[in-house]
Amino acid sequence: MPRRKHHHVYVVELSPDVLFEPRFRKSNPDYIEGKPCVYVGMTGLDPDVRFDKHKAGIQANRYAQHAAAARSVRGLQPHAL
C-alpha cells in the first residue's frame, strides 16, 4: 500500500521588529497595523522540527530565521495533498 502523503501547515509568529525592514514592508503592503506578523509554511516534517531548521538556517525563510519569537510555532492539522 502506498504511503499516504501528508503535510503540516504551521505558523511562526514574528517579532514586530520586522516592520522596520523595508523589504518586509514592500512584500506585505496590505499589512494592518496592530495585527501580528506571521510566517506561514507547509512541511512534511513535524512543525517543531521545521521550526528548529528555520532557526538553524537550514532551508530557512529569512524572517522566520531571524525575527521569530522564541518557540512560537503553531502546527495546524496535517492534511493530504
C-alpha positions in Angstrom: 0.0 0.0 0.0 1.5 3.4 -0.9 2.4 5.8 1.9 -0.2 8.5 2.3 1.2 11.9 1.7 0.6 14.5 4.4 1.8 17.9 5.2 1.6 20.2 8.2 0.7 23.9 7.8 2.5 25.9 10.5 2.5 29.5 11.7 5.6 31.2 13.1 4.9 34.5 15.0 7.5 37.1 14.0 8.9 39.9 16.1 7.2 43.3 15.4 10.8 44.5 14.6 10.3 43.0 11.1 8.1 46.0 10.4 11.2 48.2 10.3 12.7 46.2 7.4 11.8 47.9 4.1 11.9 44.6 2.2 9.3 43.1 4.6 7.1 46.1 4.3 7.4 46.1 0.5 6.4 42.4 0.4 3.4 43.0 2.7 1.8 46.2 1.5 -1.6 45.3 2.9 -0.3 44.8 6.5 -2.9 46.2 9.0 -1.3 48.0 12.0 -1.8 46.1 15.3 -2.1 42.7 13.7 0.6 40.1 14.5 3.4 39.5 11.9 3.5 35.8 11.0 5.2 33.5 8.6 3.0 30.6 7.3 4.7 27.5 5.9 3.9 23.9 4.9 6.1 20.9 5.6 6.2 17.1 5.7 8.1 17.3 8.9 6.9 17.8 12.4 6.3 21.6 12.8 8.7 21.8 15.8 11.4 20.1 13.8 10.8 22.5 10.9 11.0 25.5 13.3 14.3 24.3 14.6 15.6 24.1 11.0 14.4 27.7 10.3 16.3 28.9 13.4 19.4 26.9 12.3 19.3 28.5 8.8 18.5 25.2 7.0 16.2 25.9 4.1 15.1 28.9 6.1 12.9 31.8 5.4 14.9 35.0 6.2 12.3 36.3 8.6 11.4 33.0 10.2 15.1 32.6 10.9 16.0 36.0 12.4 12.8 37.5 13.6 10.9 34.5 15.0 9.7 34.9 18.6 11.2 32.1 20.7 9.3 28.8 20.2 6.4 30.5 18.6 5.4 27.8 16.1 1.8 26.6 15.9 1.1 23.5 13.9 -2.2 23.0 12.3 -3.8 19.7 11.5 -2.0 17.7 8.8 -3.9 17.3 5.6 -3.4 15.2 2.5 -2.3 16.8 -0.7 
